[in-house]
């Protein structure tokens, strides 16, 4: 199952979509970021592959390099931003009871999707 989905901040591709979990390859363009959001029905684990990431979880900001892992528990607000000059690529592993895109609750979004 490989279907690239274009977004204003970059793109993602579903690598695996099963009832027990979902895996995405996500690319964020330099200077871009998805919305500050949370999920009611899943947690996420991010593995940074390339680029430099600034990650905000519940208001706390940290920076991450390739090879680092970030865990986002269910219902915690989170956002990743590409602070480098090249594409930020990471793998997102979703674990929980539901993995639909309609479980995204946007808190802030620079593209007007709140």
Phi, psi and omega in degrees: 000104182223105181222114182282131179244120179277139178229164180297336181265350183156234180200166171217160182223128176283121179265331179205138178217099182236170180293339181261354180175167180221144178232130179236146168258121186242134177241126178242127181291154179307133178079001185253165178199141171291180182292159169280118194212173172210171183227140178278332193241008180207155168251167182224150172236126180251131174245113182284126181258312178218153176094181181242128184244135168254123185239129177249123175234116181051041176088346179270127184254133175224159177248146186221147181247169176306139180094350180269151183243138178233133179251128179243105179293156177306139177071010174265132180291138183209154178203141175242141180228139176276111180256010179259184180266349180243171178302140171265122180239129176215161176255132178249124176252121180257133179229135179161211184253347182201140188233017180290153179294342179281003173263019175266120175252108183275130178263316177220145179203123182284355179256012176072029182259012180284000000 
